[in-house]
Structure formats: structure tokens, C-alpha cells
Amino acid sequence: MQKLLLLLISLFAAGNVRADELSLITAFYTTIGEKHAEPITAERLTVNGLQGLTAIDRDLLFADGREMVYLYHKRQQVDLWHKPENPDDIDAWAKITLEVTEAAVKNSPKAAERDFELIEKVMAAAAESLNDNSRYYSELDETENDAPKPLRLFARRMIGDVLYIRIGSFNGATKQNVLSALKDYPAAKGVILDLRGNRGGLLTAAIDVAGIFIDGGIIASVKGRDNGAVKYYNADEETGFNLPVVILIDGNTASSAEVVAAALSEQVQAKLVGTNSFGKGSIQEMYSFENGGKLALTTAHFYTPSGQKIDKIGLIPDYCTFNADDNVPIDRASAFTNLRCERESRERNEADIELAVSILK
């Protein structure tokens, strides 16, 4: 009798776990289907996620057919599933996802060893397949940014009659730091804004900094799915700023730093010096799930004042300094932008600063 009771308890617990996992997958697919910046079907999420099983065990293969999907282990078919008629049938595709992972656990010792995290690994693969900085983090993941830290968050100095300002990241103090630099050096004939290695920071802080240099007008716009609701960020105040500006960018200039560089380039004809920027013009919102996991999901994209998309494209410099370690003639750097200006990390390179100074003379 005691053994029967233990068996019933075990089956009940297993049933609860399975229901929880199915609920998690359904919530995950629903969130992406409703909130992602671009439409994507539950079918595509399922296929992309389950194809990530190969990262757990190279002998596992999830294959997508016309009417069926298949799971293989060591080139032998393990099972197959009929595709739901509706590619957006979230409940049906969530059920397939769960059943495939269960079949993987039964047939792959490597998958069985990681049974406790297999569903989340599939979800992480599905999020990463969106290829737009969307990420799924389990409760055990380290979510801190592993990006290299900028040399300094803020620095300023005069180079002859040119004011050099370096912004390593945008935060609540950046606007006041820039205003103080402009006030402390009133004799400056031009400004170099160094955004190399700047991976972004607070969008509101970046908008505030751009507004210092733009005497009214659009700084950026944000568009979500199907270009529906558009939000504009404007420079409303008349600043009276009228100095020429050169902005240094490189392959690590990203996100809100690209927003600033693009706005100043289009609105005050600031010249861009360096290499193509990173091209991260997307906005991620964080969604939490009952298992403690979190999804950073791309829900919208940045656009320049003229309506150009930044994400996956980046900014092209007016003067390309790719692979340059010494003085770069202005005409050579300008002509080089007609070719491909490769992304490159140039935070520590003085050649870009020297070229910027010569442009402002």
C-alpha cells in the first residue's frame, strides 16, 4: 500500500512539473508573438528553438519537413510529429516543443543529464534566433554585461583651440558634464565628441546630450511592429550652439551612442570620423516568467531624424580610419568611405583625434 501511495505521489508530481513546463513554453511563445518588433510564428520559434538541441548533444537533430517535424539521434529517427495547420497555434506548438524535449531526454544521455534545464535551453535558442539582441536568461544565468568597460565615463581637455569631450557611457550626469565643459572653455572654436567604445547607456541621457547641440528638431524616432505607433524625441530648446562638431565612432559605438551621432550628423552636419559603428538600434523590454527566467525582447527600433534605420546597419563615417595607426590625410580618409569601412575597435588610437582636429581647422 505504501509503495502504491509513493507511486501515485510521484506521478502526481511529474504531472505538475509537465503542466508547469507546458505553461512556461506557452507563455514564452505568446509573449514573443504579441510583443516582438517583427511578426514571427509559433512554428518558426519552435523549429529554431528545438534545433538548438544540437548544442546539448551533437547527435541530436531536429528536422523541419513540409508536413512533419522529426527528431533524430545518431542519425536514427526517434519520433515524428504532424505540423499543426495553423503556424500560429501556440498551444499546439508548445505541446510539440515539450514532447520533443521529452523524447530527447529518453534517447540522449547528454540531454538526460541536463533535463532540468532543457526547456530553457530551447527557449534561449529560440530567442537568440531572432537575431536582434533578444535574449532569454534563466534564473541561474549571469545577466551582467560582459562587454569591456570603457576607459573613462567622461573626460575633457583642450587640444589647441578645439574642445575634446570623451563620453564612455551615457548616464544621469553626462548632460551636466558636457554643459560644464562648454562653459569652462568658451574660447573653443570647435568640438570633438569621442563616442568610440561607447555602447550606449541611458537613452534619456543620450537624448539630453544631443539636445545640447541641436537647436530644435527631431533627435530620433522609435517605431514598433509594422511601423505602427511612432514616438519622436525632439530637441525643443533653442540652445544657440553654433560650433562645428566632429564625432569619433568605431565598431563598438552602439545603441544610444549611435542615436546621438546620427542626430548630430543629420541635424547640425557634424562629421563622423572612424569606422562603421556597431548597428544596435533596437529597444529591449524585460519580461519575467513564473520559473524566475527573464526575456529581454526587442520590441522597437531607433530611426535617425531622416528616417534611416540604425539596427544591423550602423553608421558610416564621413572619414574612414580603418586600420590606420598614424596620421591620415583628410582626402584619403574621405575617399576611403566610398569603399567598405570595416568595423574596428579604435578607442586608444590617437590618429582619429588628430584627423578630427585637422578637419576642424
ABEGO torsion letter per residue (X at the ends): XAAAAAAAAAAAAAAAAAAAAAAAAAAAAAAAAAABABBBBAAAAAAAAAAAAAAABAABBBBBBAABBBBBBGGBBABBBBBBABAABAAAAAAAAAAAAAAAAAABAAAAAAAAAAAAAAAAAAAAAAGAGBBBBBAABBABBABBBBABABBBBBBEABBBBBBABBBAAAAAAAAAAAAABAABABBBBBABGBAEEBAAAAAAAAAAABBEEBABBBBBBGGBBBBBBBBABBAGBABBBBBBBBAABBEAAAAAAAAAAAAAGBBBBEBBBAGBABBBBBBBBAAGBBBBBBABBBBBAAGBBABGAEBBBABBABGBABBBBAAAAAAAAABBBBBBBAAABAAAAAAAAAAAX
